[in-house]
């Protein structure tokens, strides 16, 4: 009997100790809502996100409530700090202490149970593979003339697709993503993907579903991973597992083809060939090498995610805004035609500097919609401070990019769509430090060069040939759907060929 009482007392003491610890805030932790027992702010955040229309809007609401540009939360067992102003966002972007990535269930699940790839890793592995991948991508044309040629070719294919619509109403978001992926896949695997490839359509569908199921913090799979046993569909666990299997099979097929056909002559002709060559050299003479088939697969996945969906969604939104703002569309068209007809300046990537208003329009689309309103997540590599508050080691840091792009004190009228804000007095593109759609510092988005090039090429080619007109039966909305990235709601426009 005494042994049973001792066991019960021990359990009670343990539960009480665990309860007190789960409610306690670290010393000098940033302000924020009180923690709930064991789950922190998880349920509260999800409930308010549904009511407000997105996690980013909840953070901004709490920022006003607690009168602080830095918030301190607890999601599940993880401490989370949210930075919500330009000085803080800039500090997190460029400070070495925030170069880490969280090591949690969701991020490991994203990379098939491992901690590999580039986006979700840190330390030596991240540095080694990011440098290698970017060096090899540049070698095969990323950010250079070769990539521009791939984009110009895909832009021509895109125009042919629009021509086949014959003026019928269509949602651009339904056909833009394959065009972006084809450029990326050509750089990665040396060839494009057929637009009608069923595997590609399935992957794109899963990527779209993924963007809506999760938020930047990983949702409940990060905060309460045990729920995958109870509600695998609701938590998105089954979706991620399915996407992992489909993508792994898709990438592995290309890797195996390259492995059997690699020669000294083609060993650097695309990213996969270059990686296999490096992997073979390391396996022959380097102990504890980090170059492996799984790492290659995860690296390709990182480029897919970084360079495809956000680019196609931004292009979709740009076309939508051209339809909603006919005067803006006219001005973009006039700039294109005047350069082309009066000065014989071709509409291509090499001549972007001659199209300031078009570039300003694209920048305003990125600022106005900020489709990644919360970026990150980062991890504090050691104990540090942010705006005077303590940030314990291994705390997850979320970056409130929307708070910078919609800063009223800086922009004046951020709620208005006004491309002219990016034009200076001399009529040139104005570079504003508050404009950072791809982030800053060492963790700047991997796909920024591809995104900027595709946006410019696809838009100018379409506007030069077609007028984009609204369809009353499927009008667009500037209110986007929440998720890891914000996505436009389906709408339809007509592409009317210019005479």
C-alpha positions in Angstrom: 0.0 0.0 0.0 2.8 2.4 0.9 4.5 1.6 -2.4 1.3 2.5 -4.3 0.9 5.8 -2.4 4.6 6.6 -3.1 4.0 5.9 -6.8 0.8 8.1 -6.9 2.6 10.9 -5.0 5.5 10.7 -7.5 3.2 11.0 -10.5 1.3 13.9 -8.9 4.5 15.7 -8.2 5.8 15.1 -11.7 2.5 16.3 -13.3 2.5 19.4 -11.1 6.2 20.2 -11.9 5.5 19.6 -15.6 2.4 21.9 -15.4 4.3 24.7 -13.8 7.2 24.5 -16.3 4.8 24.5 -19.2 3.2 27.8 -17.9 6.5 29.6 -17.0 7.9 32.2 -19.4 11.7 32.4 -19.7 13.3 35.4 -17.9 12.9 38.7 -19.9 11.1 36.8 -22.7 9.3 39.1 -25.2 5.6 39.9 -24.4 2.8 37.8 -25.7 -0.3 35.8 -24.6 -0.1 33.6 -21.6 0.8 30.0 -22.2 -1.8 27.2 -21.8 -0.7 24.1 -19.9 1.5 21.9 -22.1 0.3 23.2 -25.5 1.4 26.9 -25.0 -0.4 29.2 -27.5 -1.0 26.5 -30.2 -4.8 26.3 -30.0 -5.2 30.0 -29.4 -3.1 30.8 -32.5 -5.0 28.4 -34.8 -8.4 29.7 -33.6 -7.5 33.3 -34.1 -5.8 32.6 -37.4 -9.1 31.2 -38.7 -11.0 34.2 -37.5 -8.5 36.8 -38.8 -7.6 35.1 -42.1 -4.1 34.1 -41.5 -1.3 33.6 -38.9 0.4 36.8 -40.0 -2.7 38.9 -39.1 -2.8 37.4 -35.7 0.8 38.3 -35.0 0.1 41.9 -36.1 -3.0 42.0 -33.9 -1.0 40.7 -30.9 1.8 43.2 -31.7 -0.7 46.1 -31.2 -2.3 44.4 -28.1 1.1 44.0 -26.3 2.6 47.2 -27.8 5.7 45.4 -29.0 7.3 44.7 -32.3 8.7 41.4 -31.0 6.4 38.7 -29.6 7.2 35.8 -27.4 5.1 32.6 -27.8 5.2 28.9 -27.0 3.9 26.5 -29.7 3.8 23.0 -28.3 7.1 22.6 -26.5 9.0 25.2 -28.6 9.6 28.8 -27.7 8.9 31.1 -30.6 9.9 34.7 -31.1 8.3 36.8 -33.9 10.0 39.9 -35.3 7.6 42.5 -36.7 9.4 45.7 -37.8 12.1 46.6 -40.4 14.9 47.0 -37.9 14.2 43.7 -36.2 13.5 41.8 -39.5 16.8 43.2 -40.9 18.7 42.1 -37.8 17.3 38.6 -37.9 18.1 38.4 -41.7 21.8 39.4 -41.4 22.9 38.3 -37.9 24.9 35.0 -37.7 23.1 34.0 -34.5 19.9 33.5 -36.4 21.4 31.5 -39.3 20.1 28.2 -37.7 17.1 26.2 -38.7 14.8 24.5 -36.2 15.2 20.8 -35.8 11.7 19.6 -35.3 9.3 16.9 -36.5 7.8 18.9 -39.3 11.1 20.0 -40.9 12.4 16.4 -40.7 9.2 15.1 -42.2 9.5 17.5 -45.0 12.9 16.0 -45.9 11.7 12.4 -45.5 12.6 12.0 -41.9 16.2 13.3 -42.3 17.8 16.7 -41.8 19.2 17.2 -45.3 19.0 19.5 -48.2 19.8 23.2 -48.1 16.7 25.1 -46.9 16.1 23.1 -43.7 19.7 22.6 -42.6 22.4 24.8 -41.0 26.0 24.8 -40.0 28.7 23.1 -42.1 26.2 20.9 -44.1 24.2 23.9 -45.1 27.3 26.0 -46.1 28.9 23.2 -48.0 25.9 22.2 -50.0 24.5 25.7 -50.6 27.9 26.9 -52.0 28.2 23.7 -54.1 24.6 23.9 -55.5 24.7 27.6 -56.3 28.1 27.3 -57.9 27.0 24.5 -60.1 23.6 26.1 -60.9 25.5 29.2 -62.1 27.8 27.0 -64.1 24.8 25.6 -66.0 23.3 29.0 -66.5 21.4 30.0 -63.3 21.2 33.8 -63.2 23.1 34.0 -66.5 22.4 34.1 -70.3 21.7 30.4 -70.5 18.9 30.6 -68.0 17.5 33.6 -69.8 17.4 31.5 -73.0 15.5 28.7 -71.3 13.0 31.3 -70.0 12.6 32.9 -73.4 11.9 29.5 -74.9 9.4 28.7 -72.2 7.7 32.1 -72.6 7.2 31.3 -76.3 5.6 27.9 -75.3 3.4 29.8 -72.8 2.2 32.2 -75.6 1.3 29.2 -77.7 -0.7 27.7 -74.8 -2.6 31.0 -74.4 -3.2 31.2 -78.2 -4.8 27.7 -78.0 -7.3 29.1 -75.5 -8.8 31.2 -78.4 -10.0 33.9 -76.1 -11.9 31.5 -73.8 -11.9 32.6 -70.1 -9.1 30.9 -68.1 -7.5 31.1 -64.7 -3.7 31.8 -65.3 -2.9 30.0 -62.1 -4.0 26.8 -63.8 -1.3 26.8 -66.4 1.6 29.0 -65.2 3.4 26.6 -62.7 4.6 24.1 -65.4 6.3 26.9 -67.3 8.3 27.9 -64.2 9.1 24.3 -63.3 10.3 23.6 -66.9 13.0 26.2 -66.6 14.1 25.0 -63.2 14.0 21.3 -64.3 16.1 22.1 -67.4 18.8 23.6 -65.2 18.6 20.7 -62.8 18.2 17.7 -65.1 19.1 19.1 -68.5 15.6 18.7 -70.0 12.1 20.0 -69.6 8.9 18.2 -68.5 6.0 17.7 -70.8 3.1 19.9 -69.6 0.7 16.9 -70.0 2.9 14.7 -67.8 0.5 13.2 -65.2 3.3 13.0 -62.6 4.0 16.7 -62.9 0.3 17.6 -62.5 0.1 15.4 -59.5 3.2 17.0 -57.9 1.8 20.5 -58.6 -1.5 19.5 -57.0 0.2 18.3 -53.9 2.4 21.4 -53.7 -0.7 23.6 -53.8 -2.4 21.5 -51.1 0.7 21.6 -49.0 0.8 25.4 -49.1 -2.7 25.6 -47.7 -2.5 22.9 -45.0 0.5 24.3 -43.2 1.8 27.6 -41.9 5.4 28.8 -41.6 5.7 27.3 -38.1 4.6 23.9 -39.5 1.2 23.9 -37.9 0.1 21.2 -35.5 2.6 18.7 -36.8 5.4 20.8 -35.3 3.6 21.6 -32.1 1.8 18.3 -31.4 3.3 15.6 -33.7 1.6 12.8 -31.8 -1.7 14.0 -33.5 -0.5 12.2 -36.7 -1.6 9.0 -35.1 -5.1 10.3 -34.3 -5.8 12.6 -37.3 -3.3 11.9 -40.1 -5.4 13.6 -42.8 -6.4 16.6 -40.8 -2.9 17.4 -39.6 -1.5 17.0 -43.2 0.7 14.1 -42.2 -0.6 11.8 -45.0 -0.3 14.6 -47.5 3.4 15.2 -46.7 4.1 11.4 -46.7 2.4 11.1 -50.1 4.2 14.1 -51.5 7.6 12.7 -50.3 7.0 9.4 -52.0 5.9 11.0 -55.3 8.7 13.5 -55.4 11.3 11.0 -54.3 10.2 8.6 -57.1 10.1 11.5 -59.6 13.6 12.7 -58.7 15.1 9.3 -58.3 14.1 8.3 -61.9 16.1 11.3 -63.2 19.0 10.6 -60.9 19.2 7.0 -62.0 19.2 8.0 -65.7 22.0 10.4 -65.0 24.0 7.8 -63.0 24.0 5.4 -66.0 24.8 8.0 -68.6 27.5 10.2 -66.9 30.7 10.8 -68.9 33.6 13.2 -68.5 32.1 15.3 -71.2 28.7 15.8 -69.6 29.7 15.7 -65.9 28.9 19.4 -65.4 26.1 19.9 -68.0 23.4 20.1 -65.3 23.1 20.0 -61.5 22.4 16.3 -61.2 25.4 15.3 -63.3 27.7 17.6 -61.3 26.4 16.3 -58.0 26.8 12.6 -59.0 30.4 13.4 -60.1 31.1 15.1 -56.7 29.4 12.2 -54.9 31.5 9.6 -56.7 34.7 11.6 -55.9 33.8 11.9 -52.2 32.9 8.3 -51.8 36.3 7.3 -53.2 38.4 9.5 -51.0 36.5 11.5 -48.4 35.6 10.0 -45.0 32.2 10.9 -43.5 31.1 12.6 -46.7 27.8 14.5 -46.7 27.2 13.9 -50.4 24.6 11.2 -50.9 21.6 10.3 -53.0 19.2 11.5 -50.3 21.0 14.8 -50.0 20.8 15.3 -53.7 17.1 14.5 -53.7 16.5 17.0 -50.9 18.5 19.7 -52.7 16.4 19.3 -55.8 13.3 19.5 -53.7 14.5 22.8 -52.1 15.0 24.3 -55.5 11.6 23.1 -56.6 9.9 24.7 -53.6 12.0 27.9 -53.6 11.7 28.6 -57.3 8.4 27.3 -58.6 5.2 27.9 -56.6 5.9 31.4 -55.3 7.0 32.5 -58.8 3.9 31.2 -60.6 1.6 32.6 -57.9 3.2 36.1 -58.2 2.9 35.9 -62.0 -0.7 35.0 -61.5 -1.3 37.9 -59.2 0.5 40.3 -61.6 -1.8 39.3 -64.4 -4.8 39.7 -62.1 -3.7 43.2 -61.2 -3.2 44.2 -64.9 -6.8 43.1 -65.5 -8.1 45.0 -62.4 -6.1 48.2 -63.3 -6.5 48.8 -67.1 -4.5 52.1 -66.9 -1.6 50.3 -65.4 -1.8 47.7 -68.1 -1.9 50.4 -70.8 1.2 52.0 -69.3 3.1 48.7 -69.2 2.1 48.0 -72.8 3.1 51.5 -74.0 6.5 51.2 -72.4 7.0 47.8 -74.1 5.9 49.0 -77.5 7.7 52.4 -77.4 11.0 50.7 -76.7 10.4 48.0 -79.3 9.1 50.2 -82.1 10.9 53.6 -81.6 14.3 52.4 -80.3 14.3 48.8 -81.6 15.0 47.5 -78.1 13.9 43.9 -77.8 11.7 42.9 -74.9 14.1 40.5 -73.2 15.9 40.1 -69.9 19.1 41.7 -71.0 17.3 45.0 -71.6 15.3 45.2 -68.3 16.8 48.6 -67.4 14.9 50.1 -70.3 11.5 49.1 -68.7 11.4 51.0 -65.4 7.7 51.2 -65.1 7.3 47.5 -65.8 9.8 46.6 -63.2 8.2 49.0 -60.7 4.8 47.3 -61.4 6.3 43.8 -60.7 7.9 45.2 -57.5 4.6 46.7 -56.3 2.8 43.3 -56.9 5.4 41.6 -54.7 5.1 44.3 -52.0 1.4 44.6 -52.1 0.6 40.9 -51.8 3.7 39.7 -49.8 2.7 36.1 -50.6 5.2 35.0 -47.9 4.0 37.2 -45.1 5.9 35.2 -42.4 9.3 33.9 -43.4 11.8 31.8 -41.7 11.8 29.8 -39.5 15.2 30.5 -38.0 16.8 29.1 -34.9 18.9 31.1 -32.4 22.3 29.4 -32.3 23.1 30.8 -28.9 21.5 32.9 -26.2 21.0 36.4 -27.5 18.7 39.5 -27.3 16.3 41.2 -29.7 15.2 44.7 -28.9 16.3 44.2 -25.3 14.4 41.0 -24.8 16.1 37.6 -24.1 16.0 35.0 -26.8 17.2 31.6 -25.4 19.3 29.3 -27.5 17.3 27.1 -29.9 14.3 29.4 -29.9 12.5 29.5 -33.2 12.4 32.9 -34.9 9.6 33.9 -37.3 10.1 36.9 -39.5 7.1 39.2 -40.2 7.8 40.3 -43.7 4.3 41.7 -44.2 4.9 44.2 -41.3 7.8 45.7 -43.4 6.0 45.8 -46.7 2.9 47.3 -45.2 4.7 49.7 -42.8 2.5 52.9 -42.9 5.2 55.2 -41.6 7.6 54.2 -44.3 5.3 53.7 -47.4 2.6 56.3 -46.5 -0.2 54.5 -48.3 0.8 50.8 -48.2 -2.9 49.7 -48.7 -3.0 51.3 -52.1 -1.6 49.6 -55.2 0.7 52.2 -56.7 3.7 51.1 -58.9 4.9 54.8 -59.1 6.3 54.4 -55.5 9.2 52.5 -57.1 10.1 55.2 -59.6 12.5 58.0 -58.7 12.5 61.6 -59.9 14.7 60.7 -62.9 12.3 58.0 -64.0 14.5 55.1 -62.9 13.7 52.2 -60.7 13.9 53.2 -57.0 15.7 50.6 -54.7 14.0 50.7 -51.3 15.6 48.9 -48.4 12.1 48.1 -47.0 11.4 46.0 -50.2 12.7 42.5 -49.5 10.5 39.8 -51.1 13.4 37.3 -51.2 14.8 38.1 -47.8 18.3 39.3 -47.0 21.7 38.0 -46.0 23.1 34.5 -46.3 19.7 32.8 -46.2 18.3 34.8 -49.0 15.8 32.8 -51.1 17.5 30.3 -53.4 15.1 31.0 -56.3 15.4 34.8 -56.4 17.2 35.0 -59.8 14.8 32.6 -61.4 11.7 34.3 -60.0 12.8 37.8 -61.1 13.6 36.6 -64.6 10.5 34.5 -65.1 8.2 37.3 -63.8 9.7 39.9 -66.2 9.9 37.6 -69.3 6.4 36.0 -68.9 4.6 39.3 -68.2 6.2 41.4 -70.9 5.7 38.7 -73.5 2.0 38.2 -72.6 1.2 42.0 -72.4 3.0 42.7 -75.6 0.7 40.3 -77.5 -2.5 40.1 -75.4 -4.8 42.4 -73.6 -5.9 40.9 -70.3 -9.6 41.5 -69.6 -11.9 40.6 -66.6 -14.7 38.1 -66.8 -17.7 39.0 -64.7 -18.6 35.4 -64.1 -15.4 34.8 -62.2 -14.0 38.1 -60.8 -10.7 38.1 -58.9 -10.2 39.0 -55.3 -7.3 40.8 -53.7 -7.9 38.8 -50.5 -5.6 35.8 -50.7 -6.0 32.3 -49.2 -3.8 31.6 -46.1 -1.1 28.9 -45.8 2.7 28.6 -45.9 2.4 31.0 -48.8 -0.6 33.1 -49.6 -2.3 32.0 -52.8 -4.9 33.8 -55.1 -8.4 32.5 -55.2 -9.3 31.1 -58.6 -10.6 33.7 -61.1 -10.8 34.0 -64.8 -9.6 36.5 -67.4 -9.7 36.6 -71.2 -6.5 37.0 -73.2 -7.5 39.1 -76.2 -4.9 39.3 -79.0 -3.8 42.9 -79.8 -4.2 44.1 -83.3 
